[in-house]
Amino acid sequence: MIKVKNLSTSFEDKVVHDNISFDIKKGEIFGILGGSGSGKTVLLRQIIMLDAIQKGEIDILGHNIKTLKQKQREYIKKNWGVLFQFGALFSSLNVV
């Protein structure tokens, strides 16, 4: 379903991801753990196509996201949901 291959990300001299690779299979529960500033959100933003990939590849449903056309990107984005913690939550609303 999702394959990350040799992903490297840095901001100036700060290396966030150094050649990381992993696969997430259909139906698998996959967790990303790490301390503050370790690159969890950067990784997620790259997977969901909010941030550009500097080096490496991310495949979603067999498609390399670097080579997707705009319509293909939009189709994939419409078929998933992401909720970031804290800032993205609506603290003024109740869940019923």
KELOTI-417715 format. One record per atom (N, C-alpha, C, O): x, y, z; atom name. Coordinates in Angstrom, 2 decimals. Example, Ala and Ser with C-alpha at 12.3 -4.5 7.8 and 13.67 -1.06 7.14 Angstrom:
2
[atom [13.19,-5.69,7.80],'N'],
[atom [12.30,-4.50,7.80],'CA'],
[atom [13.20,-3.30,7.80],'C'],
[atom [14.24,-3.32,8.46],'O'],
[atom [12.85,-2.25,7.08],'N'],
[atom [13.67,-1.06,7.14],'CA'],
[atom [12.90,0.03,7.87],'C'],
[atom [13.41,1.14,8.04],'O'],
END
This chain:
96
[atom [0.82,-1.18,0.00],'N'],
[atom [0.00,0.00,0.00],'CA'],
[atom [0.87,1.26,0.00],'C'],
[atom [0.70,2.14,-0.85],'O'],
[atom [1.81,1.35,0.96],'N'],
[atom [2.72,2.50,1.02],'CA'],
[atom [4.14,1.95,1.16],'C'],
[atom [4.43,1.14,2.04],'O'],
[atom [5.02,2.41,0.27],'N'],
[atom [6.43,2.02,0.32],'CA'],
[atom [7.28,3.28,0.35],'C'],
[atom [7.14,4.15,-0.51],'O'],
[atom [8.13,3.37,1.33],'N'],
[atom [9.09,4.47,1.42],'CA'],
[atom [10.46,3.87,1.16],'C'],
[atom [10.88,2.93,1.83],'O'],
[atom [11.17,4.43,0.17],'N'],
[atom [12.47,3.86,-0.23],'CA'],
[atom [13.56,4.93,-0.19],'C'],
[atom [13.49,5.93,-0.91],'O'],
[atom [14.55,4.71,0.65],'N'],
[atom [15.76,5.55,0.69],'CA'],
[atom [15.43,7.04,0.84],'C'],
[atom [16.03,7.88,0.17],'O'],
[atom [14.51,7.36,1.71],'N'],
[atom [14.08,8.74,1.91],'CA'],
[atom [15.08,9.49,2.78],'C'],
[atom [15.44,9.05,3.87],'O'],
[atom [15.52,10.64,2.28],'N'],
[atom [16.42,11.52,3.03],'CA'],
[atom [15.85,12.93,2.99],'C'],
[atom [15.43,13.41,1.94],'O'],
[atom [15.85,13.58,4.13],'N'],
[atom [15.32,14.93,4.24],'CA'],
[atom [16.22,15.72,5.17],'C'],
[atom [16.65,15.23,6.22],'O'],
[atom [16.51,16.95,4.78],'N'],
[atom [17.29,17.81,5.66],'CA'],
[atom [16.82,19.25,5.50],'C'],
[atom [16.26,19.64,4.48],'O'],
[atom [17.07,20.02,6.54],'N'],
[atom [16.78,21.44,6.55],'CA'],
[atom [18.09,22.13,6.92],'C'],
[atom [18.54,22.09,8.06],'O'],
[atom [18.69,22.77,5.92],'N'],
[atom [20.03,23.34,6.06],'CA'],
[atom [20.99,22.25,6.51],'C'],
[atom [21.15,21.26,5.79],'O'],
[atom [21.62,22.35,7.66],'N'],
[atom [22.57,21.33,8.09],'CA'],
[atom [21.93,20.28,9.01],'C'],
[atom [22.62,19.37,9.48],'O'],
[atom [20.63,20.39,9.28],'N'],
[atom [19.92,19.45,10.16],'CA'],
[atom [19.34,18.29,9.34],'C'],
[atom [18.40,18.49,8.57],'O'],
[atom [19.89,17.09,9.50],'N'],
[atom [19.38,15.90,8.81],'CA'],
[atom [18.22,15.35,9.62],'C'],
[atom [18.36,15.03,10.80],'O'],
[atom [17.06,15.23,8.97],'N'],
[atom [15.86,14.74,9.64],'CA'],
[atom [15.65,13.25,9.34],'C'],
[atom [15.39,12.46,10.25],'O'],
[atom [15.76,12.88,8.08],'N'],
[atom [15.66,11.47,7.66],'CA'],
[atom [16.92,11.13,6.89],'C'],
[atom [17.33,11.88,6.01],'O'],
[atom [17.53,10.02,7.22],'N'],
[atom [18.76,9.61,6.56],'CA'],
[atom [18.59,8.23,5.94],'C'],
[atom [18.87,7.21,6.58],'O'],
[atom [18.12,8.22,4.69],'N'],
[atom [18.02,6.98,3.92],'CA'],
[atom [17.10,5.95,4.58],'C'],
[atom [17.49,4.79,4.74],'O'],
[atom [15.89,6.36,4.97],'N'],
[atom [14.97,5.42,5.63],'CA'],
[atom [14.10,4.71,4.60],'C'],
[atom [13.75,5.28,3.56],'O'],
[atom [13.76,3.47,4.89],'N'],
[atom [12.91,2.66,4.02],'CA'],
[atom [12.00,1.81,4.88],'C'],
[atom [12.41,1.30,5.92],'O'],
[atom [10.74,1.65,4.44],'N'],
[atom [9.80,0.74,5.09],'CA'],
[atom [8.61,0.53,4.17],'C'],
[atom [8.36,1.32,3.26],'O'],
[atom [7.86,-0.55,4.43],'N'],
[atom [6.62,-0.86,3.70],'CA'],
[atom [5.48,-0.94,4.69],'C'],
[atom [5.64,-1.45,5.80],'O'],
[atom [4.33,-0.44,4.28],'N'],
[atom [3.10,-0.60,5.07],'CA'],
[atom [2.14,-1.38,4.20],'C'],
[atom [1.75,-0.93,3.12],'O'],
[atom [1.75,-2.55,4.67],'N'],
[atom [0.89,-3.43,3.90],'CA'],
[atom [-0.60,-3.18,4.23],'C'],
[atom [-0.93,-2.64,5.29],'O'],
[atom [-1.46,-3.59,3.33],'N'],
[atom [-2.90,-3.43,3.51],'CA'],
[atom [-3.33,-4.13,4.81],'C'],
[atom [-2.96,-5.28,5.06],'O'],
[atom [-4.10,-3.42,5.62],'N'],
[atom [-4.61,-3.97,6.86],'CA'],
[atom [-3.63,-3.91,8.03],'C'],
[atom [-4.00,-4.25,9.16],'O'],
[atom [-2.43,-3.51,7.78],'N'],
[atom [-1.41,-3.44,8.83],'CA'],
[atom [-1.57,-2.17,9.66],'C'],
[atom [-1.90,-1.11,9.12],'O'],
[atom [-1.35,-2.29,10.94],'N'],
[atom [-1.32,-1.12,11.82],'CA'],
[atom [0.14,-0.75,11.98],'C'],
[atom [0.95,-1.56,12.42],'O'],
[atom [0.46,0.48,11.63],'N'],
[atom [1.85,0.92,11.58],'CA'],
[atom [1.99,2.17,12.43],'C'],
[atom [1.25,3.13,12.24],'O'],
[atom [2.93,2.18,13.34],'N'],
[atom [3.15,3.34,14.20],'CA'],
[atom [4.49,3.98,13.94],'C'],
[atom [5.47,3.30,13.61],'O'],
[atom [4.54,5.29,14.08],'N'],
[atom [5.79,6.04,13.95],'CA'],
[atom [6.03,6.71,15.29],'C'],
[atom [5.25,7.56,15.72],'O'],
[atom [7.11,6.34,15.95],'N'],
[atom [7.42,6.87,17.26],'CA'],
[atom [8.72,7.66,17.22],'C'],
[atom [9.64,7.32,16.46],'O'],
[atom [8.80,8.69,18.03],'N'],
[atom [10.04,9.45,18.11],'CA'],
[atom [9.82,10.69,18.94],'C'],
[atom [8.68,11.12,19.15],'O'],
[atom [10.88,11.24,19.40],'N'],
[atom [10.82,12.44,20.21],'CA'],
[atom [10.45,13.67,19.40],'C'],
[atom [10.35,13.62,18.18],'O'],
[atom [10.23,14.76,20.10],'N'],
[atom [9.92,16.03,19.47],'CA'],
[atom [11.05,16.43,18.53],'C'],
[atom [12.22,16.42,18.91],'O'],
[atom [10.69,16.79,17.30],'N'],
[atom [11.69,17.21,16.32],'CA'],
[atom [12.41,16.09,15.60],'C'],
[atom [13.38,16.33,14.89],'O'],
[atom [11.93,14.85,15.76],'N'],
[atom [12.62,13.72,15.14],'CA'],
[atom [12.19,13.45,13.70],'C'],
[atom [12.77,12.60,13.04],'O'],
[atom [11.17,14.16,13.21],'N'],
[atom [10.78,14.04,11.81],'CA'],
[atom [9.50,13.27,11.52],'C'],
[atom [9.23,12.96,10.37],'O'],
[atom [8.72,12.97,12.54],'N'],
[atom [7.47,12.21,12.34],'CA'],
[atom [6.49,12.98,11.45],'C'],
[atom [5.96,12.43,10.49],'O'],
[atom [6.26,14.24,11.77],'N'],
[atom [5.31,15.05,11.00],'CA'],
[atom [5.85,15.33,9.61],'C'],
[atom [5.08,15.33,8.65],'O'],
[atom [7.13,15.58,9.48],'N'],
[atom [7.73,15.81,8.16],'CA'],
[atom [7.50,14.58,7.28],'C'],
[atom [7.12,14.71,6.12],'O'],
[atom [7.72,13.39,7.83],'N'],
[atom [7.50,12.15,7.10],'CA'],
[atom [6.04,12.03,6.67],'C'],
[atom [5.76,11.73,5.51],'O'],
[atom [5.11,12.25,7.58],'N'],
[atom [3.69,12.14,7.25],'CA'],
[atom [3.30,13.16,6.18],'C'],
[atom [2.56,12.83,5.26],'O'],
[atom [3.80,14.39,6.29],'N'],
[atom [3.48,15.43,5.30],'CA'],
[atom [4.03,15.05,3.91],'C'],
[atom [3.43,15.40,2.90],'O'],
[atom [5.15,14.36,3.87],'N'],
[atom [5.68,13.90,2.58],'CA'],
[atom [4.82,12.76,2.02],'C'],
[atom [4.52,12.74,0.83],'O'],
[atom [4.42,11.84,2.87],'N'],
[atom [3.59,10.71,2.42],'CA'],
[atom [2.25,11.21,1.87],'C'],
[atom [1.77,10.69,0.87],'O'],
[atom [1.65,12.21,2.51],'N'],
[atom [0.34,12.68,2.06],'CA'],
[atom [0.44,13.83,1.05],'C'],
[atom [-0.54,14.51,0.76],'O'],
[atom [1.63,14.04,0.54],'N'],
[atom [1.90,14.98,-0.56],'CA'],
[atom [1.67,16.44,-0.20],'C'],
[atom [1.28,17.23,-1.05],'O'],
[atom [1.91,16.81,1.04],'N'],
[atom [1.87,18.21,1.44],'CA'],
[atom [3.26,18.84,1.35],'C'],
[atom [3.38,20.05,1.13],'O'],
[atom [4.31,18.03,1.51],'N'],
[atom [5.70,18.50,1.39],'CA'],
[atom [6.40,17.71,0.29],'C'],
[atom [6.12,16.52,0.09],'O'],
[atom [7.31,18.36,-0.40],'N'],
[atom [8.07,17.71,-1.48],'CA'],
[atom [9.09,16.72,-0.90],'C'],
[atom [9.57,16.88,0.22],'O'],
[atom [9.40,15.71,-1.69],'N'],
[atom [10.42,14.72,-1.34],'CA'],
[atom [11.75,15.25,-1.84],'C'],
[atom [11.89,15.59,-3.02],'O'],
[atom [12.73,15.33,-0.96],'N'],
[atom [14.06,15.81,-1.36],'CA'],
[atom [14.87,14.72,-2.05],'C'],
[atom [15.47,14.95,-3.10],'O'],
[atom [14.88,13.54,-1.45],'N'],
[atom [15.64,12.42,-1.99],'CA'],
[atom [14.94,11.13,-1.61],'C'],
[atom [14.49,10.98,-0.47],'O'],
[atom [14.84,10.19,-2.54],'N'],
[atom [14.19,8.92,-2.29],'CA'],
[atom [12.85,8.85,-3.00],'C'],
[atom [12.52,9.71,-3.82],'O'],
[atom [12.09,7.82,-2.67],'N'],
[atom [10.80,7.59,-3.33],'CA'],
[atom [9.74,7.20,-2.31],'C'],
[atom [10.03,6.58,-1.29],'O'],
[atom [8.51,7.57,-2.62],'N'],
[atom [7.35,7.11,-1.86],'CA'],
[atom [6.34,6.61,-2.88],'C'],
[atom [5.92,7.35,-3.77],'O'],
[atom [5.95,5.34,-2.74],'N'],
[atom [4.93,4.74,-3.60],'CA'],
[atom [3.66,4.55,-2.79],'C'],
[atom [3.69,4.05,-1.67],'O'],
[atom [2.55,4.96,-3.37],'N'],
[atom [1.25,4.77,-2.74],'CA'],
[atom [0.37,4.02,-3.74],'C'],
[atom [0.16,4.47,-4.86],'O'],
[atom [-0.13,2.86,-3.31],'N'],
[atom [-0.97,2.02,-4.16],'CA'],
[atom [-0.28,1.72,-5.49],'C'],
[atom [-0.93,1.66,-6.54],'O'],
[atom [1.04,1.53,-5.44],'N'],
[atom [1.80,1.18,-6.63],'CA'],
[atom [2.20,2.34,-7.51],'C'],
[atom [2.75,2.13,-8.59],'O'],
[atom [1.94,3.58,-7.07],'N'],
[atom [2.28,4.76,-7.86],'CA'],
[atom [3.33,5.59,-7.14],'C'],
[atom [3.18,5.91,-5.96],'O'],
[atom [4.39,5.94,-7.85],'N'],
[atom [5.42,6.82,-7.31],'CA'],
[atom [4.83,8.23,-7.25],'C'],
[atom [4.45,8.78,-8.29],'O'],
[atom [4.74,8.82,-6.06],'N'],
[atom [4.07,10.12,-5.94],'CA'],
[atom [4.83,11.25,-6.60],'C'],
[atom [4.25,12.30,-6.87],'O'],
[atom [6.12,11.07,-6.88],'N'],
[atom [6.87,12.10,-7.59],'CA'],
[atom [6.42,12.22,-9.05],'C'],
[atom [6.51,13.30,-9.63],'O'],
[atom [5.93,11.13,-9.63],'N'],
[atom [5.60,11.13,-11.05],'CA'],
[atom [4.09,11.21,-11.33],'C'],
[atom [3.68,11.16,-12.48],'O'],
[atom [3.27,11.33,-10.27],'N'],
[atom [1.83,11.41,-10.47],'CA'],
[atom [1.42,12.71,-11.15],'C'],
[atom [1.99,13.77,-10.87],'O'],
[atom [0.44,12.62,-12.02],'N'],
[atom [-0.15,13.82,-12.61],'CA'],
[atom [-1.11,14.42,-11.60],'C'],
[atom [-1.52,13.74,-10.65],'O'],
[atom [-1.48,15.67,-11.79],'N'],
[atom [-2.32,16.38,-10.83],'CA'],
[atom [-3.64,15.66,-10.56],'C'],
[atom [-4.05,15.55,-9.40],'O'],
[atom [-4.30,15.16,-11.60],'N'],
[atom [-5.59,14.46,-11.41],'CA'],
[atom [-5.41,13.20,-10.57],'C'],
[atom [-6.27,12.86,-9.76],'O'],
[atom [-4.29,12.49,-10.77],'N'],
[atom [-4.02,11.29,-9.99],'CA'],
[atom [-3.77,11.65,-8.52],'C'],
[atom [-4.24,10.95,-7.62],'O'],
[atom [-3.04,12.74,-8.28],'N'],
[atom [-2.79,13.21,-6.91],'CA'],
[atom [-4.11,13.54,-6.23],'C'],
[atom [-4.34,13.13,-5.09],'O'],
[atom [-4.96,14.27,-6.91],'N'],
[atom [-6.25,14.67,-6.34],'CA'],
[atom [-7.11,13.45,-6.02],'C'],
[atom [-7.75,13.41,-4.97],'O'],
[atom [-7.13,12.45,-6.90],'N'],
[atom [-7.90,11.24,-6.67],'CA'],
[atom [-7.43,10.52,-5.41],'C'],
[atom [-8.24,10.13,-4.57],'O'],
[atom [-6.12,10.36,-5.28],'N'],
[atom [-5.57,9.68,-4.10],'CA'],
[atom [-5.88,10.48,-2.84],'C'],
[atom [-6.30,9.91,-1.83],'O'],
[atom [-5.68,11.79,-2.88],'N'],
[atom [-5.92,12.64,-1.71],'CA'],
[atom [-7.38,12.60,-1.26],'C'],
[atom [-7.65,12.73,-0.06],'O'],
[atom [-8.31,12.44,-2.17],'N'],
[atom [-9.73,12.40,-1.82],'CA'],
[atom [-10.13,11.09,-1.16],'C'],
[atom [-11.23,10.99,-0.61],'O'],
[atom [-9.26,10.10,-1.21],'N'],
[atom [-9.61,8.78,-0.69],'CA'],
[atom [-8.90,8.43,0.61],'C'],
[atom [-8.82,7.25,0.98],'O'],
[atom [-8.40,9.43,1.31],'N'],
[atom [-7.84,9.17,2.64],'CA'],
[atom [-8.15,10.35,3.55],'C'],
[atom [-8.54,11.42,3.08],'O'],
[atom [-7.99,10.13,4.82],'N'],
[atom [-8.19,11.19,5.79],'CA'],
[atom [-7.02,11.24,6.75],'C'],
[atom [-6.47,10.21,7.14],'O'],
[atom [-6.64,12.44,7.12],'N'],
[atom [-5.52,12.64,8.04],'CA'],
[atom [-5.93,13.69,9.06],'C'],
[atom [-6.50,14.72,8.71],'O'],
[atom [-5.63,13.43,10.31],'N'],
[atom [-5.89,14.40,11.36],'CA'],
[atom [-4.62,14.54,12.19],'C'],
[atom [-4.20,13.59,12.86],'O'],
[atom [-4.03,15.72,12.15],'N'],
[atom [-2.84,15.97,12.95],'CA'],
[atom [-3.26,16.25,14.39],'C'],
[atom [-4.35,16.76,14.63],'O'],
[atom [-2.41,15.91,15.33],'N'],
[atom [-2.75,16.12,16.74],'CA'],
[atom [-2.72,17.60,17.10],'C'],
[atom [-2.11,18.41,16.40],'O'],
[atom [-3.35,17.93,18.17],'N'],
[atom [-3.39,19.26,18.77],'CA'],
[atom [-3.92,20.33,17.83],'C'],
[atom [-5.13,20.59,17.84],'O'],
[atom [-3.09,20.97,17.03],'N'],
[atom [-3.48,22.12,16.23],'CA'],
[atom [-4.64,21.86,15.28],'C'],
[atom [-5.37,22.79,14.93],'O'],
[atom [-4.81,20.62,14.85],'N'],
[atom [-5.87,20.32,13.89],'CA'],
[atom [-7.17,19.92,14.58],'C'],
[atom [-8.19,19.75,13.90],'O'],
[atom [-7.17,19.78,15.87],'N'],
[atom [-8.38,19.38,16.57],'CA'],
[atom [-9.26,20.59,16.86],'C'],
[atom [-8.78,21.70,17.06],'O'],
[atom [-10.55,20.35,16.86],'N'],
[atom [-11.50,21.43,17.17],'CA'],
[atom [-11.90,21.31,18.64],'C'],
[atom [-12.85,20.59,18.98],'O'],
[atom [-11.20,22.00,19.50],'N'],
[atom [-11.45,21.87,20.93],'CA'],
[atom [-12.79,22.49,21.35],'C'],
[atom [-13.27,22.23,22.45],'O'],
[atom [-13.38,23.30,20.47],'N'],
[atom [-14.65,23.93,20.83],'CA'],
[atom [-15.84,23.03,20.52],'C'],
[atom [-16.97,23.39,20.85],'O'],
[atom [-15.63,21.87,19.89],'N'],
[atom [-16.73,20.98,19.52],'CA'],
[atom [-16.71,19.72,20.37],'C'],
[atom [-15.66,19.27,20.81],'O'],
[atom [-17.89,19.16,20.58],'N'],
[atom [-18.03,17.92,21.30],'CA'],
[atom [-18.23,16.78,20.32],'C'],
[atom [-18.79,16.98,19.24],'O'],
[atom [-17.78,15.59,20.68],'N'],
[atom [-18.04,14.38,19.89],'CA'],
[atom [-19.26,13.72,20.48],'C'],
[atom [-19.32,13.45,21.68],'O'],
[atom [-20.23,13.45,19.63],'N'],
[atom [-21.49,12.84,20.09],'CA'],
[atom [-21.64,11.46,19.53],'C'],
[atom [-22.63,10.79,19.81],'O'],
END
